[in-house]
Amino acid sequence: MVKENTFGRRMIWKGVFILLSVLILQIPILLVRNLIDDRQELSSEAQNEVTRQVGGAQMIYAPELKFPYKQNEIDPKGNAVYSDKVRKINANAAEINGNVDVEMLHRSIYEIPIYKADFKIDGSFVISDNDFKYYNGTAYLYFPIGNFKGLENKITAHVDGRDYTFTLAEDGLRTKLDMDTLVPGQVIEYSISFRTKGAESLRFFPKSDTFKVNLTSNYSSPGFDGSFLPNERTVNDDGFTAQWVVNEFNTYGNNYPEFYVEFVVPVSQYQQTTRAIKYSFLIILLVFTAIFLVETISRQEVNYIQYIVTGFSLCLFYLLLLSMSEYLAFGWAYLIASGMTVTALGGYFIGFLRSKTAVGCTVAVAVLYAFIYVLLNLETGSLLVGSLALFAILSLIMYFTRKNNLMENPSDAD
């Protein structure tokens, strides 16, 4: 009479239990993900509050020259009337040179980058024959700017050898020019200086025939975006330099040309933790698989409770990572959280496995966490590296289980 292989049957049921446990443990993982979203929302609220207080993003345009004039029109009754009109002349050239100093403002546990920038705009206007027809002795220099709250001093201008100060008008900042003589084809050179503060970004609108921007900053993680990327840029740990050169042909067909540089934290700790938690299912499954293989190969059974405790320890890692990353750099937070988890699991493995395989399982968990950290720091290559690693792991599992038969009685084994 053949003895019933109760060990094999128990292992089959335990395999089913492991699969269900891996799925059920996604519930606490989901709770941690919801907590990440809540903390990220608090961070966004703090950033929005600071942004509102300092004025937000600054928007910089090329200056404009305007000639007010009267236009003779005929009303519906046939009477001649005069209406006020303005002839707007875009700059022929505008070159903006700016030095942007970025500092991290602390609000509670959050860091928000804000900036102070000194700008000088040099350029010229060319009065065409058609523009000159609208000149009646009065000319204004307008300086469109998007965020008046961010201005820290009065804006001054130097135009054709004379100094001016802009004042606030109903349609923006302007200053009346003293034009002794003005003739068609005349070139009017200008220089404008101002200081501004803000947060999030600096935005530029190239509304001139030639628009050039040169920026230097101490911020080492800028984001360049918009209709145009920098023609030249250098980014290192000390900061960045960037240059844009845009002409009228580049903006043709683009009604709202704009480019900007962002001063935001490039990858927040919440984004990094979210990326890490996406690997939670894989980590739990692999650790449980490793323990299960040790069971089946060594014929030393592990209690169901010990699987559950191990699973909750792996879930707790992400809560530790989230809480620590709010106070430490993500790399250090990951190292400490994974070190605590590996140490706790190592002691637990030794307690219930009572063999050298416990050390192997502990090392495997440590290598797994290290490998996940490498994947988090990869960009385009993470999918390829991860796929190759999974293939290698599957190959190892196939190798160690090639002769394993759960339905074989221990007494019948070779």
ZIRA-V930934 format. One record per backbone hydrogen bond with DSSP energy under -1.0 kcal/mol. NH is the residue of the N-H (numbers start at 0). CO is the residue of the C=O. If there is no record, write none. Layout:
# ZIRA-V930934
nh | co
NH | CO
NH | CO
This chain:
# ZIRA-V930934
nh | co
5 | 3
8 | 4
9 | 5
10 | 6
11 | 7
12 | 8
13 | 9
14 | 10
15 | 11
16 | 12
17 | 13
18 | 14
19 | 15
20 | 16
21 | 17
22 | 18
23 | 19
24 | 20
25 | 22
26 | 23
28 | 24
29 | 25
30 | 26
31 | 27
32 | 28
33 | 29
34 | 30
35 | 31
36 | 32
37 | 33
38 | 34
39 | 35
40 | 36
41 | 37
42 | 38
43 | 39
44 | 40
45 | 41
46 | 42
47 | 43
48 | 44
49 | 45
50 | 46
51 | 47
52 | 48
53 | 49
54 | 50
55 | 50
57 | 200
59 | 202
60 | 143
63 | 141
64 | 88
65 | 139
66 | 86
68 | 84
70 | 82
72 | 80
74 | 78
77 | 74
80 | 72
82 | 70
84 | 68
86 | 66
88 | 64
91 | 123
92 | 123
93 | 209
94 | 121
95 | 211
96 | 119
97 | 213
98 | 117
99 | 215
100 | 115
102 | 113
104 | 111
106 | 109
109 | 106
111 | 104
113 | 102
114 | 197
115 | 100
116 | 195
117 | 98
118 | 193
119 | 96
120 | 191
121 | 94
122 | 189
123 | 92
124 | 187
126 | 185
131 | 127
133 | 130
134 | 131
139 | 65
140 | 174
141 | 63
142 | 172
145 | 58
150 | 147
151 | 194
155 | 192
156 | 163
157 | 190
158 | 161
159 | 188
161 | 158
163 | 156
165 | 154
166 | 173
168 | 171
171 | 168
173 | 166
174 | 140
176 | 138
178 | 176
184 | 126
185 | 182
187 | 124
189 | 122
190 | 157
191 | 120
192 | 155
193 | 118
195 | 116
196 | 149
197 | 114
198 | 55
200 | 198
201 | 260
202 | 57
203 | 258
204 | 59
206 | 204
208 | 90
210 | 245
211 | 93
212 | 243
213 | 95
214 | 241
215 | 97
216 | 239
217 | 99
222 | 261
224 | 259
226 | 257
230 | 242
231 | 242
233 | 240
235 | 238
238 | 235
239 | 216
240 | 233
241 | 214
242 | 231
243 | 212
245 | 210
247 | 208
250 | 246
253 | 250
258 | 203
259 | 224
260 | 201
261 | 222
262 | 199
271 | 267
272 | 268
273 | 269
274 | 270
275 | 271
276 | 272
278 | 275
279 | 276
282 | 278
283 | 279
284 | 280
285 | 281
286 | 282
287 | 283
288 | 284
289 | 285
290 | 286
291 | 287
292 | 288
293 | 289
294 | 290
295 | 291
296 | 292
297 | 293
298 | 294
306 | 302
307 | 303
308 | 304
309 | 305
310 | 306
311 | 307
312 | 308
313 | 309
314 | 310
315 | 311
316 | 312
317 | 314
319 | 315
320 | 316
321 | 317
322 | 318
323 | 319
324 | 320
326 | 323
327 | 323
332 | 328
333 | 329
334 | 330
335 | 331
336 | 332
337 | 333
338 | 334
339 | 335
340 | 336
341 | 337
342 | 338
343 | 339
344 | 340
345 | 341
346 | 342
347 | 343
348 | 344
349 | 345
350 | 346
351 | 347
352 | 348
353 | 349
357 | 354
359 | 355
360 | 356
361 | 357
362 | 358
363 | 359
364 | 360
365 | 361
366 | 362
367 | 363
368 | 364
369 | 365
370 | 366
371 | 367
372 | 368
373 | 369
374 | 370
375 | 371
376 | 372
381 | 378
384 | 380
385 | 381
386 | 382
387 | 383
388 | 384
389 | 385
390 | 386
391 | 387
392 | 388
393 | 389
394 | 390
395 | 391
396 | 392
397 | 393
398 | 394
399 | 395
400 | 396
407 | 404
411 | 408
